[in-house]
Amino acid sequence: MKSRLRSYCGTLAKVVGFGCTVRVFNDYFYFLVKLEGQSMEPTFHTGDFVIGERYPRNVSYGNILVARSPSDPNEYVVKRLAGLPGDVKHFGFLSLSKIPEGHMWLEGDNASVSKDSRVYGPVPQGLIVGRILYKVWPLSDVGAV
């Protein structure tokens, strides 16, 4: 009886340890997320799964970033980095806007349906929570982004 209980406790400790490790990696290092919406078509489609790194240090033009939505902090957006501080971008129909320090310009690949910096302007860098690295589903599209 004691050996069975000891075995059960050992297995439980391994499962809990694994769960804690997954939680730490998901919260602080990497994430796995299922995408929804059409704003990044044809790069991503609803139902695609991607892996990304949390809080990337160095980002560059063309990186696909995950950010808290500037219009609803309870939602996240996935957009391509199209402008860095100091760049000049069109904001609205005729006006130009210089991206201020501490901000980025994010755009969806599907401009006709994307709500992005063309709508809400430059995004504070503090809202950036990750950079997408790999598409892992569907299997036919697995690979680096």
Buried (B, 14 or more C-beta within 10 A) or exposed (E): EEEEEEEEEEEEEEEEEEEEEEEEEEEEEBBBBEBEBBBBBEBBBEEBBBBBBBEBEEBEEEBBBBBBBBEEEEEBBBBBBBBBBEBEBEBEEEEEBEBEEEBBBBBBBBEEEBBBBBEBBBBEBEBBBBBBBBBBBEEEEEEEB
